[in-house]
Amino acid sequence: MRVEYDRGEFRFATIIGRTLEEKLKGKEDAARKIRGSITLECRDLEKRATVFFEGDRVVVRDGGGGESLISADFQTLNALTFGRVGMLGILKLILSGRLKINGMLFAMKFRKLLN
């Protein structure tokens, strides 16, 4: 499983790409089954990166355009990425407006890869 992202500059996509490289170890088969894309939006930093699942590779690019969306502040995205928020916590974040998800089914598959 290859994770491709711009390694030359330190950007939001670089952070996401490095995190995915680490998180996908041992989960390559599950990642290969996912098809589609998801945009991660960090509202307080005003940054976006889109993750494209393309079989044996995952491509991360700066900017939007994903079929699904996870939008939150950096602290919330970090907590989601490192499994510090369960399903009840996610619901609370959505109801409070701190977390926005479009494409919940895809977002849940993505979150499962990260945990």
N, CA and C atoms as a LAMMPS dump frame, in Angstrom:
ITEM: TIMESTEP
0
ITEM: NUMBER OF ATOMS
345
ITEM: BOX BOUNDS ff ff ff
-5.0000000000000000e+02 5.0000000000000000e+02
-5.0000000000000000e+02 5.0000000000000000e+02
-5.0000000000000000e+02 5.0000000000000000e+02
ITEM: ATOMS id mol type element x y z
1 1 1 N 0.855 -1.175 0
2 1 2 C 0 0 0
3 1 3 C 0.893 1.228 0
4 2 1 N 0.784 2.025 -1.026
5 2 2 C 1.541 3.269 -1.124
6 2 3 C 0.663 4.441 -0.715
7 3 1 N 1.212 5.322 0.102
8 3 2 C 0.551 6.578 0.424
9 3 3 C 1.355 7.665 -0.27
10 4 1 N 0.724 8.367 -1.192
11 4 2 C 1.416 9.385 -1.981
12 4 3 C 0.96 10.771 -1.549
13 5 1 N 1.932 11.636 -1.306
14 5 2 C 1.667 13.028 -0.954
15 5 3 C 2.926 13.82 -1.224
16 6 1 N 2.824 15.145 -1.246
17 6 2 C 3.971 16.012 -1.508
18 6 3 C 4.907 15.984 -0.309
19 7 1 N 6.04 15.358 -0.471
20 7 2 C 7.017 15.238 0.621
21 7 3 C 8.003 16.403 0.641
22 8 1 N 7.935 17.234 -0.394
23 8 2 C 8.876 18.329 -0.509
24 8 3 C 8.572 19.51 0.389
25 9 1 N 7.311 19.724 0.661
26 9 2 C 6.92 20.866 1.484
27 9 3 C 6.058 20.372 2.631
28 10 1 N 6.083 21.097 3.734
29 10 2 C 5.26 20.727 4.877
30 10 3 C 3.928 21.452 4.76
31 11 1 N 2.9 20.702 4.355
32 11 2 C 1.574 21.251 4.15
33 11 3 C 0.568 20.387 4.896
34 12 1 N -0.703 20.772 4.839
35 12 2 C -1.745 19.999 5.513
36 12 3 C -1.807 18.58 4.941
37 13 1 N -1.691 18.454 3.622
38 13 2 C -1.691 17.123 2.998
39 13 3 C -0.505 16.284 3.48
40 14 1 N 0.61 16.921 3.782
41 14 2 C 1.779 16.209 4.292
42 14 3 C 1.477 15.614 5.663
43 15 1 N 0.832 16.386 6.509
44 15 2 C 0.461 15.899 7.84
45 15 3 C -0.48 14.697 7.711
46 16 1 N -1.491 14.824 6.864
47 16 2 C -2.453 13.745 6.663
48 16 3 C -1.76 12.529 6.052
49 17 1 N -0.914 12.748 5.061
50 17 2 C -0.199 11.639 4.415
51 17 3 C 0.685 10.88 5.382
52 18 1 N 1.45 11.585 6.191
53 18 2 C 2.319 10.928 7.177
54 18 3 C 1.502 10.147 8.196
55 19 1 N 0.394 10.716 8.621
56 19 2 C -0.475 10.031 9.58
57 19 3 C -1.038 8.759 8.967
58 20 1 N -1.487 8.828 7.72
59 20 2 C -2.031 7.649 7.055
60 20 3 C -0.985 6.563 6.854
61 21 1 N 0.241 6.952 6.509
62 21 2 C 1.307 5.954 6.369
63 21 3 C 1.432 5.12 7.643
64 22 1 N 1.409 5.787 8.764
65 22 2 C 1.538 5.098 10.049
66 22 3 C 0.294 4.285 10.39
67 23 1 N -0.871 4.881 10.215
68 23 2 C -2.13 4.248 10.619
69 23 3 C -2.53 3.069 9.738
70 24 1 N -2.11 3.048 8.481
71 24 2 C -2.514 1.991 7.562
72 24 3 C -1.657 0.733 7.654
73 25 1 N -0.579 0.784 8.417
74 25 2 C 0.262 -0.411 8.575
75 25 3 C -0.574 -1.522 9.199
76 26 1 N -0.625 -2.662 8.511
77 26 2 C -1.404 -3.792 8.977
78 26 3 C -2.866 -3.737 8.575
79 27 1 N -3.281 -2.651 7.932
80 27 2 C -4.682 -2.5 7.515
81 27 3 C -4.786 -2.336 6.004
82 28 1 N -3.771 -2.8 5.297
83 28 2 C -3.715 -2.6 3.85
84 28 3 C -4.896 -3.238 3.132
85 29 1 N -5.286 -4.46 3.538
86 29 2 C -6.406 -5.135 2.869
87 29 3 C -7.697 -4.345 3.016
88 30 1 N -7.951 -3.825 4.212
89 30 2 C -9.154 -3.021 4.44
90 30 3 C -9.115 -1.744 3.608
91 31 1 N -7.954 -1.117 3.507
92 31 2 C -7.822 0.119 2.731
93 31 3 C -8.031 -0.135 1.242
94 32 1 N -7.568 -1.293 0.753
95 32 2 C -7.739 -1.609 -0.671
96 32 3 C -9.204 -1.76 -1.061
97 33 1 N -10.049 -2.131 -0.121
98 33 2 C -11.472 -2.342 -0.402
99 33 3 C -12.249 -1.035 -0.498
100 34 1 N -11.667 0.043 -0.02
101 34 2 C -12.353 1.33 -0.029
102 34 3 C -12.122 2.023 -1.363
103 35 1 N -13.183 2.525 -1.922
104 35 2 C -13.109 3.303 -3.155
105 35 3 C -13.805 4.631 -2.919
106 36 1 N -13.163 5.689 -3.321
107 36 2 C -13.755 7.011 -3.18
108 36 3 C -12.774 7.996 -2.597
109 37 1 N -13.313 9.124 -2.147
110 37 2 C -12.451 10.181 -1.623
111 37 3 C -13.148 10.916 -0.488
112 38 1 N -12.333 11.492 0.365
113 38 2 C -12.859 12.253 1.488
114 38 3 C -11.993 13.482 1.709
115 39 1 N -12.644 14.613 1.907
116 39 2 C -11.935 15.85 2.21
117 39 3 C -11.942 16.065 3.713
118 40 1 N -10.776 16.371 4.256
119 40 2 C -10.634 16.738 5.66
120 40 3 C -10.431 18.241 5.703
121 41 1 N -11.308 18.921 6.403
122 41 2 C -11.248 20.372 6.493
123 41 3 C -10.943 20.766 7.928
124 42 1 N -9.86 21.52 8.092
125 42 2 C -9.48 22.035 9.406
126 42 3 C -9.896 23.502 9.431
127 43 1 N -11.025 23.756 10.076
128 43 2 C -11.638 25.09 10.006
129 43 3 C -10.775 26.187 10.618
130 44 1 N -10.187 25.941 11.797
131 44 2 C -9.443 27.016 12.452
132 44 3 C -8.131 27.338 11.737
133 45 1 N -7.569 26.392 11.017
134 45 2 C -6.359 26.654 10.235
135 45 3 C -6.678 27.033 8.793
136 46 1 N -7.958 26.921 8.422
137 46 2 C -8.414 27.209 7.067
138 46 3 C -7.65 26.395 6.025
139 47 1 N -7.531 25.077 6.298
140 47 2 C -6.818 24.157 5.409
141 47 3 C -7.718 22.983 5.06
142 48 1 N -7.486 22.442 3.865
143 48 2 C -8.191 21.257 3.393
144 48 3 C -7.209 20.315 2.719
145 49 1 N -7.465 19.043 2.877
146 49 2 C -6.733 18.018 2.14
147 49 3 C -7.733 16.938 1.765
148 50 1 N -7.544 16.349 0.599
149 50 2 C -8.437 15.297 0.14
150 50 3 C -7.652 14.003 0.001
151 51 1 N -8.251 12.927 0.508
152 51 2 C -7.664 11.592 0.469
153 51 3 C -8.433 10.778 -0.56
154 52 1 N -7.709 10.249 -1.55
155 52 2 C -8.292 9.439 -2.611
156 52 3 C -7.839 7.995 -2.427
157 53 1 N -8.783 7.066 -2.322
158 53 2 C -8.475 5.645 -2.211
159 53 3 C -8.566 5.045 -3.596
160 54 1 N -7.424 4.53 -4.095
161 54 2 C -7.334 4.038 -5.468
162 54 3 C -6.676 2.661 -5.508
163 55 1 N -7.297 1.684 -4.865
164 55 2 C -6.762 0.327 -4.892
165 55 3 C -5.518 0.174 -4.041
166 56 1 N -4.363 -0.021 -4.696
167 56 2 C -3.104 -0.23 -3.982
168 56 3 C -2.423 1.059 -3.555
169 57 1 N -3.07 2.17 -3.763
170 57 2 C -2.464 3.425 -3.351
171 57 3 C -3.503 4.369 -2.777
172 58 1 N -3.021 5.206 -1.898
173 58 2 C -3.823 6.268 -1.302
174 58 3 C -3.107 7.564 -1.66
175 59 1 N -3.824 8.487 -2.262
176 59 2 C -3.235 9.753 -2.698
177 59 3 C -3.83 10.877 -1.859
178 60 1 N -2.964 11.716 -1.308
179 60 2 C -3.4 12.84 -0.485
180 60 3 C -2.95 14.128 -1.168
181 61 1 N -3.912 15.013 -1.404
182 61 2 C -3.609 16.295 -2.053
183 61 3 C -4.21 17.433 -1.256
184 62 1 N -3.537 18.564 -1.262
185 62 2 C -4.104 19.756 -0.643
186 62 3 C -5.326 20.188 -1.43
187 63 1 N -6.305 20.733 -0.726
188 63 2 C -7.513 21.239 -1.356
189 63 3 C -8.694 20.311 -1.158
190 64 1 N -9.838 20.747 -1.634
191 64 2 C -11.085 20.011 -1.471
192 64 3 C -11.414 19.165 -2.673
193 65 1 N -12.7 18.82 -2.776
194 65 2 C -13.163 18.063 -3.926
195 65 3 C -13.506 16.62 -3.649
196 66 1 N -13.445 16.19 -2.392
197 66 2 C -13.776 14.813 -2.071
198 66 3 C -15.271 14.544 -2.135
199 67 1 N -15.629 13.286 -2.297
200 67 2 C -17.036 12.891 -2.327
201 67 3 C -17.674 13.035 -0.951
202 68 1 N -16.873 12.867 0.1
203 68 2 C -17.333 13.007 1.48
204 68 3 C -16.518 14.102 2.159
205 69 1 N -16.984 14.527 3.338
206 69 2 C -16.325 15.627 4.041
207 69 3 C -16.358 15.395 5.545
208 70 1 N -15.226 15.636 6.175
209 70 2 C -15.151 15.747 7.629
210 70 3 C -14.58 17.127 7.9
211 71 1 N -15.339 17.955 8.622
212 71 2 C -14.939 19.331 8.881
213 71 3 C -14.992 19.599 10.381
214 72 1 N -13.884 20.102 10.924
215 72 2 C -13.801 20.385 12.362
216 72 3 C -12.582 21.257 12.616
217 73 1 N -12.403 21.665 13.87
218 73 2 C -11.19 22.373 14.236
219 73 3 C -10.054 21.365 14.419
220 74 1 N -8.826 21.86 14.524
221 74 2 C -7.66 20.984 14.6
222 74 3 C -7.731 20.036 15.798
223 75 1 N -8.133 20.545 16.939
224 75 2 C -8.194 19.719 18.152
225 75 3 C -9.165 18.544 17.959
226 76 1 N -10.304 18.794 17.365
227 76 2 C -11.297 17.747 17.138
228 76 3 C -10.799 16.737 16.116
229 77 1 N -10.21 17.212 15.011
230 77 2 C -9.656 16.293 14.014
231 77 3 C -8.571 15.419 14.625
232 78 1 N -7.737 15.999 15.454
233 78 2 C -6.669 15.254 16.111
234 78 3 C -7.253 14.169 17.016
235 79 1 N -8.266 14.51 17.788
236 79 2 C -8.906 13.542 18.68
237 79 3 C -9.554 12.405 17.892
238 80 1 N -10.173 12.719 16.773
239 80 2 C -10.778 11.689 15.926
240 80 3 C -9.715 10.773 15.331
241 81 1 N -8.626 11.364 14.888
242 81 2 C -7.547 10.614 14.254
243 81 3 C -6.9 9.615 15.204
244 82 1 N -6.754 9.997 16.444
245 82 2 C -6.048 9.137 17.386
246 82 3 C -6.982 8.38 18.32
247 83 1 N -8.253 8.254 17.906
248 83 2 C -9.195 7.393 18.6
249 83 3 C -9.608 7.833 19.986
250 84 1 N -9.535 9.109 20.252
251 84 2 C -9.903 9.609 21.572
252 84 3 C -11.388 9.949 21.69
253 85 1 N -12.138 9.728 20.608
254 85 2 C -13.556 10.062 20.605
255 85 3 C -14.338 8.834 20.137
256 86 1 N -15.285 8.379 20.961
257 86 2 C -16.14 7.262 20.598
258 86 3 C -17.368 7.744 19.849
259 87 1 N -18.28 6.823 19.578
260 87 2 C -19.483 7.162 18.818
261 87 3 C -20.357 8.194 19.526
262 88 1 N -20.512 8.067 20.833
263 88 2 C -21.312 9.05 21.576
264 88 3 C -20.652 10.431 21.509
265 89 1 N -19.335 10.451 21.623
266 89 2 C -18.603 11.712 21.509
267 89 3 C -18.759 12.342 20.138
268 90 1 N -18.758 11.511 19.109
269 90 2 C -18.943 12.015 17.747
270 90 3 C -20.328 12.644 17.614
271 91 1 N -21.328 11.978 18.141
272 91 2 C -22.682 12.515 18.084
273 91 3 C -22.77 13.862 18.801
274 92 1 N -22.14 13.958 19.964
275 92 2 C -22.136 15.222 20.709
276 92 3 C -21.443 16.329 19.914
277 93 1 N -20.324 15.986 19.267
278 93 2 C -19.604 16.971 18.464
279 93 3 C -20.446 17.449 17.283
280 94 1 N -21.174 16.535 16.659
281 94 2 C -22.034 16.91 15.538
282 94 3 C -23.156 17.821 16.017
283 95 1 N -23.802 17.437 17.113
284 95 2 C -24.915 18.231 17.635
285 95 3 C -24.474 19.619 18.098
286 96 1 N -23.234 19.716 18.591
287 96 2 C -22.728 21.012 19.042
288 96 3 C -22.247 21.894 17.888
289 97 1 N -22.095 21.301 16.705
290 97 2 C -21.611 22.052 15.554
291 97 3 C -20.102 22.046 15.405
292 98 1 N -19.388 21.412 16.336
293 98 2 C -17.924 21.369 16.236
294 98 3 C -17.446 20.412 15.156
295 99 1 N -18.31 19.475 14.753
296 99 2 C -17.962 18.479 13.743
297 99 3 C -19.069 18.428 12.703
298 100 1 N -18.666 18.476 11.44
299 100 2 C -19.607 18.354 10.335
300 100 3 C -19.152 17.19 9.473
301 101 1 N -20.088 16.307 9.143
302 101 2 C -19.766 15.162 8.298
303 101 3 C -20.794 15.075 7.186
304 102 1 N -20.322 15.042 5.958
305 102 2 C -21.15 14.743 4.787
306 102 3 C -20.638 13.421 4.237
307 103 1 N -21.536 12.458 4.092
308 103 2 C -21.11 11.134 3.647
309 103 3 C -20.718 10.281 4.849
310 104 1 N -21.639 10.117 5.766
311 104 2 C -21.353 9.445 7.039
312 104 3 C -20.821 8.022 6.853
313 105 1 N -21.363 7.242 5.937
314 105 2 C -20.914 5.865 5.748
315 105 3 C -19.438 5.822 5.367
316 106 1 N -19.053 6.641 4.401
317 106 2 C -17.641 6.674 3.988
318 106 3 C -16.766 7.195 5.118
319 107 1 N -17.246 8.209 5.824
320 107 2 C -16.474 8.77 6.939
321 107 3 C -16.236 7.728 8.023
322 108 1 N -17.208 6.871 8.267
323 108 2 C -17.037 5.839 9.292
324 108 3 C -16.015 4.789 8.842
325 109 1 N -16.011 4.446 7.562
326 109 2 C -14.993 3.508 7.044
327 109 3 C -13.605 4.124 7.197
328 110 1 N -13.503 5.399 6.881
329 110 2 C -12.228 6.107 7.006
330 110 3 C -11.759 6.126 8.454
331 111 1 N -12.664 6.445 9.37
332 111 2 C -12.327 6.498 10.797
333 111 3 C -11.878 5.136 11.3
334 112 1 N -12.505 4.073 10.819
335 112 2 C -12.129 2.721 11.249
336 112 3 C -10.68 2.411 10.858
337 113 1 N -10.247 2.905 9.709
338 113 2 C -8.847 2.706 9.297
339 113 3 C -7.882 3.416 10.234
340 114 1 N -8.309 4.523 10.785
341 114 2 C -7.416 5.326 11.637
342 114 3 C -7.293 4.772 13.05
343 115 1 N -8.223 3.958 13.468
344 115 2 C -8.185 3.427 14.84
345 115 3 C -7.569 2.06 14.9
